Amino acid sequence: MKKIGALLLLFVVCTMSVFAQDDAQFTLFPWTTMYYNPGAMGEQSNTLCFTGVYRQQYLGWQDVYQDENGNITKEKTAPREFLFNIESYLRKLKGSLGLSILSDRVGFYNNIGIRFGYAYKLKIPTGHLGIGLQVSFYNQAVDGSKLHALQTGDAVLDKLKGEESVMDFDVNFGLFYKADRWNVGISGTQLITKARLSGDNSVLNRSRQLYLHGGYTWILPWNPSWTLEPSALLKTDLKTVQFELMVLTRYNGVFWGGLSYRINDAASILFGARPFYNNSNNYLKGIDLGLAYGFTTNKLGYQQNRSYGDLEVMIRYCFDIYKEEVFSGYGSTRNIYKNEY
């Protein structure tokens, strides 16, 4: 444990120089952990997993502005994200590989990001530690003709007259420790570079971010069919902090539901199911469906063109890629031959 503590301390020191936050955020964050922590890749042992999450934030929100002729125009500019993850633990590599593809639209900015990484799984007596590294490619694009300044002479907007885009390369690093009933992780994203548009303009500066997260599974002693699963996620640039708390309850590993709260943003209800969890068909067992709806709690929820909340849909499919080990053989009972697989 001393080695783990030293690794965590070193990692925090190395990520102290951080700026503002711009990673996509998801209410169903326990299902998107590998996106912001490479160390959590492939935590579904011996399986190949596909996860898709669609998020529409601030439903109904519109950007209202007045042009030079006094005409009022409304445009839908609410953030919208789609994330697709592929991850798998590979025995020969003693770790996991993972790929994340993100499509993120915020206002008039359209971003596409790809993250690919490897997480080494270090076994220790009480659990295992994932040490992950990702490389990422991020393309940011903006249509300057749709940006409307409130006053003339803006040094940045005056240079953004048409469509511009830039491709950026970056690195993410994370540690994720998992025991039987609890887990904890720390990670940093976008650690080395910042992307810019329009020469030296910093309108599209990217930012380093630090994440702390963890969760616990409590089996109710009076009814083991039910579990209570609290989890938390803290995101910071050491200037601003955002905190999320989620509490889920799960029945027989099949149905789940709960509540989530993100400070100064939204209070959400969540529910989902693994509808074929007890099915004899092993290829259907791994389907997991989830839905979250968030009620906007900041000022955007009370203005004239207000937000009607956030909607998030998740689907995950996992299946085993290794056959179950079967022991068979003949001859002396001192020798047991294991089947090849």
N, C-alpha and C positions, 0 to 999 in steps of 0.2 A: 504493500500500500504506500510505502514511502516513495517508491519509484513513480507511482501514479501521481502522487501529490506534487512531486518535482516536475513532472511533465506538465501538469495543469498550471503551476506557477510560471514556468518558462513560457508557456503559450500565452498567458495573460500579459506578461511583460512585453512579448513580441508584438502584441496587437494593441498596445496602448495608444498608438498614433492612428486614431480613427476620425472619421468625419461624419457626414450626414447619412441618413438611411435611404436606400432606394430598392432593396430587394422586394420582390412580390411577397405578399402575405396571404395566408390561408387560415380560415377558421378551423378547418379539420387538420391542424398541424401535426398530430401524431401519425397521420398517414402520409405526410410529405417530409418526414424528418431528413431523409437523405438529400433533399434539395438544399437545406441550409447547414447540414452537418455531414460531411463525407464519411466520418467514422461510423455512421449508422447504416451504411449500405449493407444489404444482404442479411438483415437481422432475422428474416424468416428462414430458419435453418434448412439447408439442402433443397431449397426451392428456387424457382424462377418466378419473379413477380412483375406484373404490369399494373401501373396505377395511373389513372387519369382523373384530373380535378379541374372543373370549370368553375370560375368565380365571377359573378357580376356584382360589383360594389356600387353602392349609392343608386339603387334603382330609381328611375324617374328624374334624376338630377339633370339639369340643363344649364348650359352656359348662355347667359343673356348679355348681349352687347348692342350698342347703337353705332351705326355707321356714320359717315360724313354727312349723309343726307337726312339723318334723324330717324332712319328706319330701324325698328327693333327686330333683331334676329335671335332665334334660339337654336342651339345645337347641343345634341347629346354628347357629353364628354366624360361620362362616368368611367372609372377604371374597369378594365375587363382583363382577366388572366386565364390562360389555359396551360396546365402543367401535365407533362407525360413523363413518367419514370419507368425505367427498366432496371432491375437489380437481381443479382444472383450470387449465392455463395458457391465457390468452386474449390473443391478439396485439394486439387493439385497445386493451386495457387496459395493455399492456406489463408484465403481471404475472399473478398467479394469485389465484383465489378459492378459499376452502376453508370447509367446514362440518364440525364435529365434534359428535356426540351421544353422551353418556356416561350409562350407567346403572350406578350404583355402590352396592353394599350392603355395609356394614361393621357387623357386629353387628346392633343394632336400629335403625341409621340407614340410611335409604334416600335416596339423592341422585341427582338428574338434572341434568345440565349440558349447555348448548348453547354452542358457540363458533363465531363467524363472523368471517372476516377476509380481508384482502387483503395480498399480498406483492408489492412492486415488485421487478423483476429488473433489476439494474444490470450491464450487460456490461462486463467489463474484459479486458485482453489475455490473462490466464492462466485465465480462468473467468468466473464471475458471482456477484454478491452479492445475496441475497434479504433485503429489509428488510420485515418483516411486523408487522402490528398486528391484534389480535383483540379483539372485544368478547364478553363471556360473560355468560350468565344461568344461575344456579345455584340449584336448589331443594333445601333440606335438610329432611328430616322425621325425626321420632323418635317412637316410642310409649313414653312414660314409664312406662306400667304394666308394661312388660317389663324395666325396669332394676331391678336388685336390689342395694341397698346392703349392704355388709358390716356396717355399724353404723347406728344411727338418728341423726337430727339432721344429715343431709347437707344443706347449704344449697341445693345445686343440684338434687339428685334429689327432694327434698321438693316442689319446685315443678313437677316434670315428672310429673304424674299421668296425663295422657292424651296423645293425639296432638297434636303441634305441628309446624309447618313454617314456613319463611321463604324468600323469594325474594331473591336478591342479584345485583347488577350489578357487573361487573369488567372489567379491561383486561389483556391480555397483549401482550408485545412481544418480538421476536426478530430476530437476524441470523444468516444462514446463507450460508457461502461454499463454493462447489463448483468444484473444478478437474477435470481429466480423470480422475484416479485417486484423489483424496482430497477430503475435505470436513471442515469444522469449523463449529461453531455455538455461540452463546450466547443465552440467553433468560431471561425472567422472567415468571412467571404470578401472577395475583391481586395486582396491583400497588397497587390503590387502596383497597379496602374490606375489611371483615371482617363476616361475617354472625353474628347472634346469635339465640338463642331465649330465651324466658322473660325478657323485659325486658332488664335489664342483666347477666344471667348470661352467662358467657363459655364455656359448655360446648361451643358449636359455633363458636368463633372460626375463621375461615378464615385462611390464611397465605400470605405471599409466599414464592416459591421461585425459586431461581437454578439454571439448568442449563448445563453445559458438555459438549459432546459432539463426537465426530469419528470418522472412519473412513478406511480406506485399502484400495485394491484392488491386489494384487500378482499379476501374471501370471507363472506359473512359467516360467522361461526354457527349461528342458529339456522342458516339455510345455505349450504354450500353451492346451491344452484345459482346464487346471485353473487356478483362481485361488484365492488365499488372501486373506480379507477380515476383518482385525481391526477392531473398533470399541469405543468406550468411552463411558460416560455417567456423569457426576458430578452428583449432586443435593445441594443444600445449603441450609440456612437460616442459615449462618454460625454456628450453634451445634452442629448435628449434620450429618454428611456421610454420604451413601450412594454407593457406587461400584460400577459394573457393567462387566465386561469380557467381550466376546464374540469368538470366532474362528470364522469360517465358511469352508468350502471349497466351491467351486462347480465343477461339471463341465459344460462346453459351454453354460453359461447355463441348463441345464435342471434338474439335480439339485443340491441343496445340503444341507449338514449341518454340525454343529459343536457347540461347548461354550460355556457361559456361566456366569459366577460373580457373584453379588451378595453383597457382604460382609455377614456376620452374618445371612444369610437363606437362600440356596439356591444349589445347584450344579445346572445344567440341561443336558440334551441337547436338541438341536434338529435337525430335518430337514424337508425340504419339496421341492417340485418345481414347475416350470412344464410340466405334462404335454403341452401342445399348442404348445410354443415353436417347433417346426419344422413345424407344420401349415400347409398352404396356405391354410386359412381364417383370415383376419386377425382375425375376431371371437373366435376361440378362443385365439389366441396369448397374449393378455394375462391369462390365468388363472394365478394364483400361489397355491399352497396351502402352509401351514406348520403345524407341530405342535411344542410344547415341553413337556417334563416336567421339573419341578424337584424335587430332593431337599432337604427342609428341613434346614438345618445349624444352626439356633439351638435353644434349649431347647424350643420347641414340638414339635420332632421326637423328643423323648425322654421326654415326660411320659406319664402313664397314658392320657389321652384325646388322644393325640398326633396331630400332622399326618402324613399319608402323602404329602405333597408337593403341588406345584402343577401344574395342567394348563392349557395355553393352546392355543387353536385359532385360526388365521388364514386368511382367504380374501381375495384381492385380485383385482379385475378392472379392467383398463385397456384402452382402445381409442383409436385416433387420431380426432380430431375435425376434422382438416384433410386435404384431399386432397393427394397428392403433387404438387409443382410440376412442370408439363410445359411445355416450351418448344416453340412451333410458330409458323408464320407463312409469309409469302410476300413477294416483292418483293426489295429490296436485302438482301444478306447483312449489311449494316451495321445493319439493324433486326431485332430479334427480339421478337416479341410474346408475352407471357406469357398463358396462359389464365386466365380469371377462376375463382375457386374460393371 
